[in-house]
């Protein structure tokens, strides 16, 4: 299956040499993401732990649907060239094994992140359970998405 990963043009040579890797900066938002990922990992379902799903090693990609890709901000199918807003970024087309990749609900992720940032751990724990219950294998998600289109 084809997916797309958005990255800064300046990182393209590194990705070609070393492969795609999760990259975090030392910003406050990156630290918050790390805290959220650590928190979410403590709530993984046994089936996710067994197969090695881990938020620390995720790589975000846009899902392809025919010639279009799903915009994570709107959920709309768009042509790939409309996702790039400036010359500093590129879309890298990647081939993925949809039976080994998983997709999550980014709105739930953001809600968990906000709860962790606000130190509302009761809400964060409830949302973490919802988050992991919503995680789906990409091939299953894609079949359902194709039916909708």
Secondary structure, 3 states (H helix, E strand, C coil): CEEEEEEEHHHHHHHHHHCCCCCCCCCHHHHHHHHHHHHHHCCCCHHHHHHCCCHHHCCCCEEEECCEEECCCCCCEEEHHHCCCCCCEEEEEEECCCCCCEECCHHHHHHHHHHHHCCCHHHHHHHHHHHHHHCEEHHHHHHHHHHHC
